Amino acid sequence: MSFAPEYEAIIIGSGFGGAVMCARLSKRWPGQVLLLERGKAYPQGSFPRSPADLANNFWCPDDAAGNRPHHVRKQKVAKGKLLGMFDVRSFAHMDTVTCAGLGGGSLIYANVFLRPPEHTFNQHWPSQLKLATLAPYYDVAQSVLGARTIPPHQDESDRRFILRTHQFQRFAAEQKLSSKLADIAVYFGNGYSYGKQAQPTQIGLQEPNRYGAVQTSCTYCGECDIGCNVHAKNTTDLNYLHVARTVHGARVQTQAQAQRIVPLNAQGEDDANARGEHGYRVYFDDFEHDTVTAVTSRRVVVSAGTLGSNELLLRCRDIHRSLPAISQRLGYRFSGNGDFLSFALDSKVPVNSTYGPVITQYTDHHLFEQYDPQRAFLLEDASVPTHAAWAMAALQPVLHPWDKFKALLQVAWSAISSFYPGRKNQQVGFLLNRLLQHDITQYSAVLLCMGQDQADGRFSLNPAGYLDLDWPQKTSQPLYDAILALGARFNRFIGGEVFLPLPTWLRPMRNNVTVHPLGGCTLADSPEAGVVSAAEADRGQVFGYQGLYVADGAIMPTALGANPAATIAALSEWIAHGITGQAPTDSLL
């Protein structure tokens, strides 16, 4: 008698790819799907906010500490291991920021649901994958994620008026560039986000969403990128994963990091010569119980994020030798999606960068219109959490040292003179006002750009056997130069005192930072061109293996220019449709 695996499917990771696959496969095989997520679950109100908690909120388990920043490694030594949310890694010429937690990258992304331009699919993509092919899958994913533009406001006194949006729109008009409100996966109430009603739910009101998870109508606090404590972000744990668990009986195991995937033979034994026809055994670290556990499944979906999926498959092929037939193209065509962050500081006009969802609009710079493949990118506005705003306020004395010194002298003199007769009525409010007036965050802008870099990076394993990255930065320099030039123009437009790229870009480091790593397990027509099949008969399946799939940002053959979440979700819907034979609907039922 042949071996019977425990599960029909094991899914590794819970971001946009893993969540979609979990919902669709658990519907096809109720109660027979297991999802493994390395991070923790974050119920409402559980995201860290204090400086001490945020300092420990990094991901650095017992192994692979070498490419983490020094302060993270130092914290790891003191704590033994860090199992927080932010996975920050430093490679040559490129730093990455990703997320560990139930919901994956959706916990900290900027909510934007944006389809890339059609011409994105014309180079390096499989011939059968076009924007039109994926359109119905984009439609379903957008509906599930409740992505719409910010609600309209009546006037500038309306609480829904976002000054930052207005200033970016003014700049786009001055530059003769197109600015459009972005569809964002933020909860503004069931009627607005899912029912297409014109009026949103009152700010701060809680109610069950269309899938039964309790959410709060967005409070405009600007904390989207550090985890939304009121659950106003439509993260995947509140829709796809919620239905998978509560309706279709999927089992979700958090604090479980996959370490090895091994094919099985007919007797259920580990056999590296097998090709998946009898299923797989997945070994994972159970951080909660400090053990290594193994489970078996008929099929495995790797959705561990671009870094996680590449590292896992490279180690399986080259270290454990359990998946030796994976294409030699594994690790190629990495892209940072042209991510570039900069700041326009201390402007002449107010911007109010601490209010509103983290991104509300995008300004097109030769990506959608008048396409320029060397300089195609988007400029998006970004908010600053209040906690970061206090840190930014510390820059004020640096920018205007004499002004602040005079203010400090005035405050000191007022405090001293208050001890003399007739000065007892000195108000504390006046003292605070002198020190805190002209809040720099109200007069500064955060510029988030992403574009079409050359996608010519390569993942490999370092001598210790963990992920490394070679990023040939100079080949994408025309893109970065164009981004810097537009940022400098924005700074002049608002009368900023200083235009400052992210400090890692300054010499001698000269490192990019990406929050949208893509590629390495690319979709292709053959194993000579990529790692994952784009053929209709085996969508998303790893070449050389039956029942082994990849569904996340790693399968992108190029940079998208647009925010990747929409395309990751759409491709995952497309792959799940191929596996289950069931066309997806937004009811998730």
C-alpha positions as CSV (number, residue, x, y, z in Angstrom):
1,M,0.0,0.0,0.0
2,S,1.4,3.4,-0.9
3,F,2.0,6.1,1.7
4,A,-0.8,8.5,2.5
5,P,0.4,12.1,3.3
6,E,-1.1,13.9,6.3
7,Y,-2.2,17.0,4.2
8,E,-3.3,17.7,0.7
9,A,-1.3,21.0,0.8
10,I,1.3,22.7,3.0
11,I,1.8,26.4,2.4
12,I,4.9,28.1,3.6
13,G,4.3,31.8,4.4
14,S,1.2,33.9,4.9
15,G,1.7,37.1,2.8
16,F,-0.3,37.9,-0.3
17,G,0.8,34.8,-2.1
18,G,0.5,32.3,0.8
19,A,-2.8,33.8,2.0
20,V,-4.4,33.5,-1.4
21,M,-3.2,29.9,-1.8
22,C,-4.4,29.0,1.7
23,A,-7.9,30.3,1.1
24,R,-8.3,28.7,-2.3
25,L,-6.7,25.3,-1.5
26,S,-8.5,25.0,1.8
27,K,-11.8,25.6,0.0
28,R,-10.8,22.8,-2.4
29,W,-9.6,20.5,0.4
30,P,-11.4,21.5,3.6
31,G,-9.5,20.6,6.8
32,Q,-6.6,19.2,4.8
33,V,-4.4,22.3,4.4
34,L,-1.6,23.4,6.7
35,L,0.0,26.9,6.7
36,L,3.3,27.5,8.3
37,E,4.2,31.1,9.3
38,R,7.6,31.9,10.9
39,G,6.3,35.0,12.7
40,K,3.7,35.6,15.4
41,A,0.0,36.5,15.1
42,Y,-0.8,40.1,15.9
43,P,-4.3,40.6,17.3
44,Q,-5.7,44.1,17.6
45,G,-3.6,46.3,19.8
46,S,-0.6,44.0,19.9
47,F,1.9,45.8,17.6
48,P,4.8,47.3,19.6
49,R,4.8,51.0,20.1
50,S,7.2,51.8,23.0
51,P,10.9,52.5,22.1
52,A,12.1,49.5,24.0
53,D,9.5,47.2,22.3
54,L,10.3,48.6,18.9
55,A,14.0,48.1,19.4
56,N,13.4,44.4,20.0
57,N,10.9,44.0,17.2
58,F,13.4,42.5,14.7
59,W,13.7,39.1,13.2
60,C,17.0,37.3,13.9
61,P,16.7,33.6,15.0
62,D,19.5,31.4,16.1
63,D,21.0,31.1,12.6
64,A,21.8,33.4,9.7
65,A,22.7,36.4,11.8
66,G,25.6,37.4,9.5
67,N,23.8,39.7,7.2
68,R,21.7,41.4,9.8
69,P,22.6,45.0,10.8
70,H,25.1,45.3,13.7
71,H,22.5,46.6,16.2
72,V,20.2,43.7,15.4
73,R,23.0,41.1,15.9
74,K,23.9,42.8,19.2
75,Q,20.3,42.6,20.4
76,K,20.2,39.0,19.3
77,V,23.3,38.1,21.3
78,A,21.7,39.8,24.4
79,K,18.3,38.1,23.9
80,G,19.4,34.7,22.5
81,K,17.1,35.2,19.5
82,L,14.8,37.8,18.1
83,L,11.4,36.8,16.8
84,G,10.0,40.2,16.1
85,M,8.3,41.6,13.0
86,F,11.0,43.4,11.0
87,D,13.4,41.3,9.0
88,V,16.2,43.7,8.1
89,R,19.2,42.4,6.1
90,S,22.3,44.1,4.7
91,F,23.8,43.0,1.5
92,A,26.4,44.5,-0.8
93,H,24.8,47.7,-2.3
94,M,21.3,46.6,-1.1
95,D,19.5,46.5,2.2
96,T,16.1,44.8,2.5
97,V,13.2,45.2,4.9
98,T,10.6,42.5,5.0
99,C,8.1,41.2,7.6
100,A,7.6,38.1,9.8
101,G,4.1,37.7,11.1
102,L,0.7,36.2,10.3
103,G,-0.2,38.2,7.3
104,G,3.4,38.5,6.0
105,G,4.2,41.7,4.2
106,S,0.6,42.9,4.3
107,L,1.2,43.8,8.0
108,I,3.7,46.6,7.1
109,Y,3.1,47.5,3.4
110,A,1.7,50.8,2.3
111,N,-1.7,49.4,1.3
112,V,-1.5,50.3,-2.4
113,F,-3.2,48.0,-4.9
114,L,-1.9,49.1,-8.3
115,R,-1.7,47.2,-11.6
116,P,1.5,47.7,-13.6
117,P,1.3,49.1,-17.1
118,E,0.7,46.6,-19.9
119,H,4.2,47.1,-21.4
120,T,5.8,45.7,-18.2
121,F,4.8,42.2,-19.4
122,N,6.5,42.6,-22.8
123,Q,10.1,41.9,-21.8
124,H,11.4,38.8,-19.9
125,W,7.9,37.6,-19.1
126,P,6.5,34.4,-20.5
127,S,4.6,35.1,-23.7
128,Q,1.2,33.9,-22.4
129,L,1.2,36.1,-19.3
130,K,-0.2,39.5,-20.2
131,L,-2.1,42.1,-18.2
132,A,-5.3,41.0,-20.0
133,T,-4.7,37.4,-18.9
134,L,-4.4,38.4,-15.3
135,A,-7.2,41.0,-15.3
136,P,-9.9,38.8,-13.8
137,Y,-7.5,37.7,-11.1
138,Y,-6.6,41.3,-10.3
139,D,-10.3,42.1,-10.1
140,V,-11.0,39.4,-7.6
141,A,-8.0,40.2,-5.4
142,Q,-8.9,43.9,-5.4
143,S,-12.4,43.1,-4.3
144,V,-11.2,40.8,-1.5
145,L,-8.7,43.3,-0.2
146,G,-11.3,46.1,-0.4
147,A,-9.0,48.5,-2.2
148,R,-10.5,51.9,-3.1
149,T,-9.3,55.5,-3.1
150,I,-9.4,57.6,0.1
151,P,-13.0,58.9,0.8
152,P,-13.8,62.3,-0.5
153,H,-13.7,65.4,1.7
154,Q,-15.9,68.5,1.7
155,D,-13.4,71.2,2.5
156,E,-10.1,71.7,4.3
157,S,-11.8,71.6,7.7
158,D,-13.1,68.1,7.0
159,R,-11.2,65.4,9.0
160,R,-10.9,63.4,5.8
161,F,-8.8,66.2,4.1
162,I,-5.2,65.2,3.8
163,L,-3.0,68.2,3.2
164,R,0.0,66.0,2.1
165,T,-2.1,64.6,-0.8
166,H,-3.0,68.1,-1.9
167,Q,0.7,69.2,-1.9
168,F,1.8,66.3,-4.0
169,Q,-1.0,66.9,-6.4
170,R,0.0,70.6,-6.7
171,F,3.6,69.5,-7.5
172,A,2.5,67.0,-10.1
173,A,0.4,69.7,-11.8
174,E,3.4,72.2,-11.7
175,Q,5.6,69.5,-13.3
176,K,3.0,68.6,-15.9
177,L,2.9,65.0,-14.6
178,S,-0.1,62.9,-13.9
179,S,-1.2,62.4,-10.3
180,K,-3.9,59.9,-9.4
181,L,-5.4,58.8,-6.1
182,A,-4.3,55.3,-5.3
183,D,-6.6,52.4,-4.6
184,I,-5.5,51.4,-1.0
185,A,-6.5,48.3,1.0
186,V,-7.6,50.3,4.0
187,Y,-10.9,49.8,5.8
188,F,-13.3,52.7,5.7
189,G,-16.3,50.6,6.6
190,N,-18.1,47.8,4.9
191,G,-20.3,50.0,2.8
192,Y,-17.4,52.1,1.4
193,S,-14.7,49.4,1.1
194,Y,-16.9,46.5,-0.1
195,G,-20.3,47.9,-1.0
196,K,-19.0,50.6,-3.3
197,Q,-21.0,53.2,-1.3
198,A,-20.1,56.9,-1.6
199,Q,-20.0,57.5,2.1
200,P,-17.6,55.8,4.5
201,T,-18.2,54.7,8.0
202,Q,-17.5,57.2,10.8
203,I,-13.8,57.5,11.6
204,G,-12.8,55.1,14.5
205,L,-16.1,53.0,14.4
206,Q,-15.6,49.2,14.8
207,E,-17.6,46.6,13.0
208,P,-17.2,43.1,11.4
209,N,-16.0,43.2,7.8
210,R,-17.6,41.3,5.0
211,Y,-15.7,38.1,6.1
212,G,-16.5,38.4,9.8
213,A,-13.3,39.8,11.2
214,V,-13.6,42.9,13.4
215,Q,-12.0,46.1,11.9
216,T,-11.9,49.8,12.7
217,S,-12.8,52.5,10.2
218,C,-9.4,54.2,9.5
219,T,-8.3,56.7,12.1
220,Y,-5.8,58.5,9.8
221,C,-3.0,57.9,12.4
222,G,-0.3,57.3,9.7
223,E,1.0,54.1,11.4
224,C,0.3,51.7,8.5
225,D,4.0,50.7,8.1
226,I,4.6,49.7,11.7
227,G,1.5,47.5,12.0
228,C,-2.0,48.9,12.4
229,N,-3.1,48.5,16.0
230,V,-6.8,49.2,15.2
231,H,-6.9,46.8,12.3
232,A,-7.8,49.4,9.8
233,K,-5.5,47.8,7.2
234,N,-7.1,45.1,5.2
235,T,-4.2,42.7,5.9
236,T,-4.5,39.1,4.7
237,D,-5.2,37.7,8.2
238,L,-8.5,39.6,8.1
239,N,-9.8,38.3,4.8
240,Y,-8.1,35.4,3.0
241,L,-6.7,33.7,6.0
242,H,-9.7,34.5,8.2
243,V,-12.0,32.6,5.9
244,A,-9.5,29.8,5.3
245,R,-9.4,29.2,9.1
246,T,-13.0,29.8,10.2
247,V,-14.9,28.5,7.2
248,H,-12.6,26.0,5.4
249,G,-10.8,24.5,8.4
250,A,-7.3,25.4,7.4
251,R,-4.7,24.8,10.2
252,V,-2.4,27.8,10.8
253,Q,0.9,27.2,12.6
254,T,2.7,30.4,13.6
255,Q,6.3,30.6,14.8
256,A,7.1,27.8,12.4
257,Q,10.0,28.3,9.9
258,A,10.4,25.8,7.2
259,Q,14.0,24.5,6.9
260,R,13.9,21.7,4.4
261,I,11.6,20.2,1.8
262,V,12.2,16.5,0.8
263,P,10.3,14.5,-1.8
264,L,9.0,11.1,-0.8
265,N,9.0,7.7,-2.4
266,A,6.0,5.3,-2.5
267,Q,6.8,4.0,1.0
268,G,6.7,7.5,2.4
269,E,10.5,7.7,2.9
270,D,12.7,10.7,2.2
271,D,14.1,10.2,-1.3
272,A,16.0,13.0,-3.1
273,N,15.7,11.0,-6.3
274,A,11.9,11.3,-6.2
275,R,10.2,14.2,-8.1
276,G,7.1,14.8,-5.9
277,E,4.8,12.1,-7.4
278,H,4.3,10.7,-3.8
279,G,4.4,14.0,-2.0
280,Y,6.8,15.8,0.3
281,R,8.0,16.0,3.9
282,V,8.6,19.5,5.2
283,Y,10.9,20.0,8.2
284,F,10.3,23.2,10.2
285,D,11.6,24.9,13.4
286,D,8.9,25.2,16.0
287,F,10.1,28.3,17.9
288,E,7.3,28.0,20.5
289,H,8.4,24.6,21.6
290,D,12.1,24.9,20.5
291,T,11.9,21.7,18.5
292,V,12.2,20.6,14.8
293,T,9.0,19.1,13.5
294,A,8.2,17.3,10.2
295,V,4.9,16.9,8.4
296,T,4.0,15.4,5.0
297,S,1.8,16.6,2.2
298,R,0.7,15.7,-1.3
299,R,1.8,19.2,-2.5
300,V,3.8,22.1,-1.1
301,V,3.4,25.8,-2.0
302,V,6.5,28.0,-1.1
303,S,5.3,31.5,-0.4
304,A,7.9,32.6,2.1
305,G,8.6,36.0,0.4
306,T,11.3,36.7,-2.1
307,L,14.1,36.3,0.4
308,G,12.6,33.3,2.2
309,S,11.6,31.4,-0.9
310,N,15.0,31.8,-2.6
311,E,16.9,30.9,0.6
312,L,14.8,27.8,1.3
313,L,15.1,26.5,-2.3
314,L,18.8,27.3,-2.6
315,R,19.5,25.5,0.6
316,C,17.3,22.5,-0.5
317,R,19.2,22.3,-3.8
318,D,22.8,23.1,-2.8
319,I,23.1,22.3,1.0
320,H,20.6,19.5,1.8
321,R,20.6,18.2,-1.8
322,S,16.9,17.3,-1.3
323,L,15.7,19.1,-4.4
324,P,18.7,18.7,-6.8
325,A,16.7,19.1,-10.0
326,I,15.7,22.7,-9.4
327,S,16.8,24.9,-12.4
328,Q,20.2,26.5,-12.4
329,R,18.4,29.8,-12.9
330,L,17.4,29.8,-9.3
331,G,18.4,33.1,-7.7
332,Y,18.7,35.1,-10.9
333,R,16.8,38.3,-11.9
334,F,16.5,39.8,-8.4
335,S,15.0,43.3,-8.4
336,G,14.5,45.9,-5.7
337,N,11.6,47.3,-7.7
338,G,13.5,50.5,-8.0
339,D,12.6,51.5,-4.4
340,F,14.1,54.8,-3.2
341,L,13.2,56.8,-0.1
342,S,14.1,60.5,0.4
343,F,13.0,63.5,2.4
344,A,12.3,67.2,1.8
345,L,12.9,68.8,5.1
346,D,11.7,72.1,6.7
347,S,9.7,73.5,3.9
348,K,8.1,77.0,3.6
349,V,4.6,75.4,3.2
350,P,2.9,72.9,5.6
351,V,2.7,69.3,4.5
352,N,1.5,67.5,7.6
353,S,3.2,64.2,7.1
354,T,1.8,62.5,10.2
355,Y,-1.8,62.4,9.1
356,G,-3.7,60.0,6.9
357,P,-3.0,56.5,5.4
358,V,0.6,56.1,4.6
359,I,0.1,56.5,0.8
360,T,-2.8,58.2,-0.9
361,Q,-1.6,59.1,-4.4
362,Y,1.0,58.3,-7.1
363,T,2.6,60.7,-9.6
364,D,3.6,59.0,-12.8
365,H,7.1,59.7,-14.1
366,H,7.3,57.9,-17.5
367,L,6.0,54.6,-16.2
368,F,2.4,54.6,-17.4
369,E,2.6,57.6,-19.8
370,Q,5.5,58.5,-22.2
371,Y,7.3,55.4,-21.1
372,D,11.0,55.7,-20.7
373,P,12.5,52.2,-19.7
374,Q,15.6,53.8,-18.2
375,R,13.8,56.4,-16.0
376,A,10.3,54.9,-15.4
377,F,9.1,55.3,-11.8
378,L,6.3,56.5,-9.5
379,L,6.5,59.2,-6.8
380,E,4.2,58.4,-3.9
381,D,3.5,60.5,-0.8
382,A,4.2,58.8,2.6
383,S,3.2,59.5,6.2
384,V,5.4,59.4,9.3
385,P,4.1,57.7,12.5
386,T,3.9,60.1,15.4
387,H,6.7,58.1,17.2
388,A,9.1,58.8,14.3
389,A,7.9,62.4,14.2
390,W,9.4,63.0,17.7
391,A,12.7,61.7,16.4
392,M,12.5,63.9,13.3
393,A,11.9,66.9,15.6
394,A,15.4,66.4,16.9
395,L,16.7,67.5,13.5
396,Q,15.4,71.0,14.0
397,P,18.4,72.3,16.0
398,V,20.7,70.8,13.4
399,L,18.9,72.6,10.6
400,H,18.6,75.9,12.5
401,P,21.0,75.9,15.4
402,W,21.0,79.6,16.1
403,D,17.2,79.9,16.0
404,K,16.8,77.1,18.4
405,F,19.6,78.4,20.7
406,K,17.8,81.8,20.9
407,A,14.5,80.0,21.7
408,L,16.2,78.0,24.4
409,L,17.7,81.2,25.9
410,Q,14.2,82.8,25.9
411,V,12.6,79.8,27.6
412,A,15.4,79.7,30.2
413,W,15.1,83.5,30.9
414,S,11.3,83.2,31.2
415,A,11.6,80.3,33.6
416,I,14.2,82.1,35.8
417,S,12.3,85.4,35.8
418,S,9.1,83.7,36.8
419,F,10.6,83.4,40.4
420,Y,10.5,87.2,40.8
421,P,7.5,89.2,42.1
422,G,5.0,90.0,39.4
423,R,6.0,87.1,37.2
424,K,4.2,84.3,38.9
425,N,1.6,84.1,36.1
426,Q,4.1,82.8,33.6
427,Q,2.3,80.1,31.6
428,V,3.8,76.6,31.0
429,G,2.0,76.7,27.6
430,F,4.2,79.6,26.4
431,L,7.4,77.7,27.3
432,L,6.3,74.6,25.4
433,N,5.2,76.6,22.5
434,R,8.6,78.3,22.1
435,L,10.3,75.0,22.1
436,L,7.9,73.0,19.9
437,Q,6.7,75.6,17.4
438,H,7.3,74.9,13.7
439,D,7.2,71.1,14.0
440,I,9.5,69.8,11.3
441,T,7.2,66.9,10.4
442,Q,4.4,69.4,9.6
443,Y,6.8,71.1,7.2
444,S,8.6,68.1,5.7
445,A,7.7,65.5,3.1
446,V,8.6,61.8,2.7
447,L,9.1,60.9,-0.9
448,L,8.7,57.2,-1.7
449,C,9.6,56.2,-5.2
450,M,9.6,52.8,-7.0
451,G,10.4,52.1,-10.6
452,Q,11.7,49.7,-13.2
453,D,15.3,48.8,-12.3
454,Q,17.2,46.4,-14.4
455,A,16.3,43.3,-12.3
456,D,19.9,41.9,-12.8
457,G,20.7,41.0,-9.2
458,R,21.5,37.4,-8.2
459,F,20.9,35.5,-5.0
460,S,23.3,32.8,-3.9
461,L,24.4,31.2,-0.6
462,N,27.3,32.6,1.4
463,P,30.1,30.4,2.8
464,A,27.9,29.7,5.9
465,G,25.1,28.4,3.7
466,Y,22.7,31.3,4.0
467,L,21.3,33.9,1.6
468,D,23.6,36.4,-0.1
469,L,22.9,39.0,-2.8
470,D,24.9,40.5,-5.6
471,W,23.3,43.7,-6.7
472,P,25.0,45.5,-9.7
473,Q,23.8,48.9,-8.7
474,K,25.4,50.9,-11.5
475,T,23.3,49.3,-14.3
476,S,20.2,51.0,-12.7
477,Q,21.9,54.3,-12.0
478,P,20.0,56.2,-14.7
479,L,16.8,55.4,-12.7
480,Y,18.2,56.6,-9.4
481,D,19.5,59.7,-11.0
482,A,16.1,60.5,-12.4
483,I,14.5,59.9,-9.0
484,L,17.0,62.2,-7.2
485,A,16.4,64.9,-9.8
486,L,12.7,64.8,-9.3
487,G,13.1,64.8,-5.5
488,A,15.3,67.9,-5.7
489,R,12.6,69.6,-7.8
490,F,10.0,68.7,-5.2
491,N,12.1,70.1,-2.5
492,R,12.4,73.4,-4.3
493,F,8.7,73.4,-5.0
494,I,7.8,73.3,-1.3
495,G,10.7,75.5,-0.3
496,G,12.6,72.8,1.7
497,E,15.8,73.7,3.4
498,V,17.3,70.3,2.8
499,F,16.8,67.4,0.4
500,L,18.0,64.3,2.0
501,P,18.1,60.8,0.4
502,L,17.9,57.9,2.9
503,P,21.2,58.0,4.8
504,T,22.2,54.5,3.5
505,W,22.5,56.1,0.1
506,L,25.2,58.6,1.3
507,R,28.8,57.8,0.7
508,P,30.7,55.7,1.5
509,M,27.8,53.2,2.0
510,R,25.8,53.9,-1.2
511,N,23.3,51.2,-0.4
512,N,19.8,51.0,-1.8
513,V,17.0,49.9,0.5
514,T,14.1,47.9,-0.8
515,V,10.9,46.9,0.9
516,H,9.7,45.2,-2.3
517,P,12.3,42.5,-3.2
518,L,11.3,40.5,-6.2
519,G,12.6,37.7,-8.4
520,G,14.9,34.7,-8.1
521,C,12.3,32.0,-8.7
522,T,11.0,33.5,-11.9
523,L,8.2,32.4,-14.1
524,A,9.4,31.1,-17.5
525,D,8.6,28.9,-20.4
526,S,11.5,26.5,-19.7
527,P,14.0,25.6,-16.9
528,E,16.7,27.2,-19.1
529,A,14.9,30.5,-18.7
530,G,13.5,30.4,-15.1
531,V,12.5,28.3,-12.2
532,V,8.7,28.2,-12.2
533,S,6.4,27.1,-15.1
534,A,4.0,29.6,-16.7
535,A,2.4,26.9,-18.8
536,E,-1.4,26.5,-18.6
537,A,-1.2,22.9,-17.5
538,D,1.2,23.5,-14.5
539,R,0.9,27.1,-13.5
540,G,3.4,28.1,-10.8
541,Q,4.9,24.6,-10.6
542,V,8.7,24.3,-10.1
543,F,10.3,22.8,-13.2
544,G,11.3,19.2,-12.5
545,Y,9.0,18.6,-9.6
546,Q,5.3,17.6,-9.4
547,G,3.2,19.3,-6.8
548,L,5.9,21.9,-5.7
549,Y,4.9,25.5,-6.3
550,V,6.1,29.0,-5.7
551,A,3.6,31.8,-5.2
552,D,5.0,35.2,-4.0
553,G,7.2,38.1,-5.2
554,A,10.0,35.7,-6.1
555,I,8.3,34.6,-9.3
556,M,8.4,38.1,-10.9
557,P,10.7,38.1,-13.9
558,T,11.2,41.9,-13.8
559,A,10.6,45.0,-11.7
560,L,7.0,46.1,-11.8
561,G,7.5,49.8,-11.2
562,A,4.1,49.7,-9.4
563,N,3.6,48.5,-5.9
564,P,3.9,44.6,-6.2
565,A,1.1,43.5,-3.8
566,A,-1.6,43.5,-6.5
567,T,0.4,41.5,-9.0
568,I,1.5,39.0,-6.3
569,A,-2.1,38.4,-5.3
570,A,-3.3,38.2,-8.9
571,L,-0.6,35.7,-9.9
572,S,-1.4,33.6,-6.8
573,E,-5.1,33.6,-7.7
574,W,-4.1,32.5,-11.2
575,I,-1.9,29.7,-9.9
576,A,-4.5,28.5,-7.4
577,H,-7.1,28.4,-10.1
578,G,-4.8,26.1,-12.0
579,I,-4.3,23.8,-9.0
580,T,-7.9,23.6,-7.8
581,G,-9.8,23.9,-11.1
582,Q,-12.1,26.3,-9.3
583,A,-12.4,29.9,-10.6
584,P,-11.9,32.4,-7.7
585,T,-14.7,34.6,-6.4
586,D,-14.5,37.5,-4.0
587,S,-16.8,35.7,-1.5
588,L,-14.0,33.2,-0.8
589,L,-16.7,30.6,-0.4
